[in-house]
Amino acid sequence: MTTSPLVPLVMGHNAFFGVDHLSAQRGAARAASFADPIRILDVIRDGRALGAQGMMMSTHDRAAGLCDLIRSDAALSADLKVYPLLPYAQKYVTRANEVGMVNVVLDSLKGTSFSDKMSLFLQGSRGVLARDVNSVLGALIRLELKPFRGLQMPAVFLHDAFTDLALGLGLKDIFEFYMSELDRAHGAVGAFATKNLPMLLERFDAWGLPTPTVMTHFNKIGFHMNPSREDCEAAAAKYPAHIMAMGTLASGFLRPEEAYGYLGGVKGIESVVVGVSSRAHAEQTFAAIRTHMPVMTGNTVGAV
């Protein structure tokens, strides 16, 4: 198996960006409480001090400001691993409805040099004219990763909506291109979020592709685990993969002790991404991970 680009414990972005799969009202309240990026940075600093080594971050509108703050912190920029998740499709859909697609593109290119604008334009235009999906995807990757320049990016995850669509259509070349493009242009591993782990691992094995780096749901109640929790557990044990477990608390439905008591018995999990909203929250959550998943965390999760 290839060397893993994953660190054991990663902080998630959901609480910071107002994502909540069980309650839109609760998500909006959290987004409001973290409207000031400095508040997010404080929680990240606390989480890093308590042992988290990485940060998962979608290419949300707030990501650019937060990346600037991380770059301004010498300690964080030196050792915090950042795992972008792209693309953040909702921002394009919402903004396009407000100002039109042309203005969305122009807004996205603000702060980009003229030569970069032309390069992106030519790359994307060739793709549209030739109906070359890979050219369009390559331009999208460059555009989406602009805010993350200068940060440590061991891997970049493709959003599960796009991963699972490509899987369903059997588009092997999309996966090959994405992995090669991230390695070539950004020195990062092309990784994949999915809501169907068994299909992804089966396809990678059948296609003879390299060991995948995957972010997927794993939790005791099977929330977002398709086709079933048992099938996902079996696939993780059977196929080689670097797996980051997300949704481990089932959007707050499970308590940390219960959640990680289960996850500690699942084979094949190398990493956990979990959202924390305060130092106290991080202490409780990380302590449960350390107690129930000692093989995964080893000595890398700091004392609390």
C-alpha positions, -999 to +999 in steps of 0.1 A: +000+000+000+012+035-008+023+060+019-008+077+035-012+114+031-036+115+060-029+126+096-049+107+123-069+136+136-084+163+115-108+192+124-138+196+102-153+228+087-190+221+092-195+241+124-175+270+111-194+273+078-229+265+091-233+230+077-257+208+097-273+177+081-300+174+108-310+210+115-307+240+091-316+263+120-288+250+141-264+253+112-274+289+106-268+297+143-233+282+142-225+301+110-235+334+127-214+326+158-184+321+136-190+351+113-157+365+125-128+343+111-107+352+142-132+331+162-126+301+139-088+306+141-090+305+179-108+272+178-083+258+153-054+269+176-070+252+205-076+220+185-040+220+173-028+224+209-050+195+219-035+172+193-053+177+159-028+178+131-051+188+102-080+209+090-106+199+065-120+229+046-144+232+017-139+259-009-166+280+008-166+318+004-152+321+039-122+298+032-101+326+016-101+348+047-095+319+070-065+307+049-050+342+051-052+340+089-036+306+090-008+318+068-003+348+092+002+324+121+038+310+118+031+280+140+000+269+122+013+275+087+044+255+096+027+222+107-011+223+101-021+200+073-050+215+052-073+192+033-094+212+008-127+197-004-138+209-039-158+222-055-183+240-033-210+237-058-237+256-039-218+289-041-218+287-079-255+278-081-266+305-056-244+332-071-253+324-107-290+328-098-281+363-084-257+377-109-254+353-138-227+328-147-204+353-164-202+375-133-196+344-111-165+336-132-153+372-131-158+374-093-139+341-088-110+355-108-105+386-086-070+388-073-057+365-100-028+378-122-036+385-159-014+356-170-033+332-147-066+346-159-056+339-195-043+305-187-075+295-169-096+310-197-078+292-225-078+259-206-115+261-198-124+273-233-106+245-250-125+221-227-159+236-235-153+238-273-140+202-274-163+190-247-132+178-229-143+172-193-108+169-181-098+204-193-128+219-175-120+200-144-084+211-145-094+247-148-119+243-119-092+227-097-068+257-103-096+282-096-108+265-064-074+260-049-063+297-053-071+305-016-049+276-004-017+286-020+013+284+004-005+261+029+005+224+034-019+204+013-011+167+015-044+157-003-073+175-020-107+158-019-132+158-048-167+164-035-188+132-031-215+145-055-189+145-084-171+114-072-203+094-071-216+107-104-183+097-121-185+063-104-221+057-115-212+065-151-181+044-149-158+073-159-124+058-151-105+085-169-119+112-146-103+095-116-070+090-134-070+126-146-079+140-111-051+121-094-025+129-120-035+166-122-033+171-084+001+155-083+015+173-114+002+208-107-001+210-069+021+182-055-009+168-036-027+135-036-060+135-056-084+121-030-121+114-031-151+119-009-179+094-014-212+082+000-207+047-016-174+033-003-179-002-015-185+009-051-155+032-051-131+005-037-145-022-060-141+000-091-105+011-082-096-025-077-112-036-110-097-007-129-062-013-115-059+022-101-035+032-073-046+028-037-072+055-032-074+081-004-110+083+006-132+104+029-165+086+037-191+083+064-186+058+092-209+058+123-227+035+145-262+041+131-252+039+094-260+076+086-251+082+050-234+048+047-245+032+014-256+006+006-254-003+043-231+000+073-222-037+071-212-033+034-190-003+041-173-022+070-166-052+048-152-031+020-129-012+043-115-045+056-112-061+022-096-035-001-064-014+003-073+023+009-064+053+030-097+061+047-107+092+066-139+087+085-163+116+085-198+119+099-186+099+129-210+116+153-239+114+128-244+152+129-246+152+167-270+123+170-243+102+187-222+111+218-184+108+214-180+078+238-207+059+218-194+070+184-157+062+189-165+030+209-180+017+176-153+032+153-125+017+173-137-017+162-138-009+124-108-022+104-091+001+078-097+035+093-066+057+094-080+091+101-110+108+117-123+143+107-146+158+133-160+193+138-154+211+170-169+244+181-150+252+213-120+241+234-143+222+257-159+204+228-125+195+214-113+182+248-143+159+252-143+146+216-105+141+213-104+123+247-130+098+234-110+092+202-078+087+222-096+062+245-112+041+219-089+044+189-054+041+204-040+022+174-050+050+150-039+080+172-009+065+189+009+093+207-001+120+182-032+132+200-020+155+227-030+152+264-060+172+275 
